[in-house]
Amino acid sequence: MSPCLGLNSWPLCSPALRKARREQHLVSKRLLRDSDLEEARDEFPTDPWKSWRMSQRGTEKEKEKALISLRHSLQHPETQQTFIRLEGSIRTLIGLLTSNWASLQMEAARCLHELSHADQPNVAEACLPSTSYLLTYLSGHSADFIELCLYTLGNLAVESEAVRRQLLPQGIIPALATCIQSPHAAVLEALGYTLSQLLQANEAPKEIIPLVLDSAILPNMLRLLHPNPELGASVAVEFAWCLHYIICSQVNNPLLIARGALSSLGILLLDLARAASGSVDTGLDLLACPVLRCFGNLLAEEGAADAGVRADFGDERIIVAMFILMEFFIQHQPSLVPECLWVLNNLTVKDPGLCSALLSLDLVAPLLQLLPISRVVRILVLTILCNIAEKGPFYCQRLWPGPLLPHLLDILTLSDSEVVGQSLELLQLLFVHQPEAAQDFLQHAGLQALEKHKEEVDLQDRIQALQEVALGGSSLVPNALALP
């Protein structure tokens, strides 16, 4: 079981898992094993047929020992195949799972759990008859047993659409909706894992997510996003990824906004920024990554502006939070800086008030300091500055004069056409709304800097338009180009 962790104590996670979860949906299996029994595993024989036969006769203790032996033998792929081919093997396990002895129920469930973790799909499908019983036990009283059943169901759901299609009519969503009210962190973390596997299925947008949105899962999920000492950060991380998968499906994001998801995520980001201010723990990124993605995606939805981002957080707090998080991630997890910038882009693209907040707080210079980090960061920083400049003369006057010109001239020396193109758009907006910017550009050999790119087909039209505006050759305001 995972320890209970507060906001300033984050669980460790392998670099490979972090990378997988950031770059793609993560379908995986998880395995629970008793460490004490693992140390004594050499005491048990590995003949599955013998263990299976012994589990059907004798006293409770003898059956339990046989099941423990069987469980260890089922850790081997060849033994798994042998076992599922034994006539009545799964039926016997189900019989022991539904017996009156708690010790036998637990060991039978552990055997099914080992099978659920198998790499071969036919092993998981052999466990299909057990799913209705596993679901029934989710309403039990033993947190350890419920946790085991949840991970087993999650593993089975990963493997086969046939399993998922059986679980839905058997009532897995209502069962999870009841389970999510558990006070036990280990149960909630296991539930989050199982739910995340269902939400990533190909059929999820049509068959699973609508059921989740209509259940009691959503309000409890939003509640559990906020870590506390009793439940710990691991639970919040699991449900943040669940919410991420739901939002990415775009089944009904307006409903999520209406039910307070955007506000809840914004408050959580403020909490994360406070935690980052006093923490050197690099594990904070585990929760920040899905939360930033959820918040950014919902901001991009129609109607997000009406959800009261500024009313809920103030013009300054959410902007400041992004810069605090970026400062933290530059030191501990630079790959998350673009995630913060993407949120800033979605905050500023339609909201003049948030653009004003960024300017009033003198955050343009810190923004420009991020340019050397990476190509993606350069594009996002320039896009945010375009969002501000696009708001009109008042905003351009506050952008210029300042540290902007040297950075833009440096960018024009690059050979990256996309980055250069974004800088051209920013210059064009500045020249149109702030004529002094064009004069400064000309005085600092700006036209010569443009010459380097005049042969690039993708940039020729923009360079010509920029030259005309800079030299006063056109009084027309060029059409704004689409932001990436």
Buried (B, 14 or more C-beta within 10 A) or exposed (E): BBEBBBBBBBBEBEEEEBEBBBEEBBEBBBEBBBEEBEEEBEEBEBBBBBBBBBBEEEEEEEBBBBBBBBBBBBBBEEBBBBBBEEEEBBEBBBBBBBBEBEBBBBBBBBBBBBBBBBEBEEBBBBBBEBBBBBBBBBEEEBBBBBBBBBBBBBBBBBBBEEBBEBBBEBBBBBBBBBBBEBEBBBBBBBBBBBBBBBBBBEEBBEBBBBBBBEBBBBBBBBEBBBBBEEBBBBBBBBBBBBBBBBBBBEBBBEEBBEBBBBBBBBBBBBBBBBBBEEBEBBBBBBBBBBBBBBBBBBBBBEEBEEBEBBEBBBBBBBBBBBBBBBBBBBEBBBBBBBBBBBBBBBBBBBBBEBBBBBBEBEBBEEBBBBBEBBEBBBBBBBBBBBBBBBBBEEBBBBBBEEBBBEBBBEBBEBEEBBBBBBBBBBBBBBBBBBBEBBBBBBEBEBBEBBEBBEEBEEBEEBBBBBBBBBEEEEEEEBEEBEBE
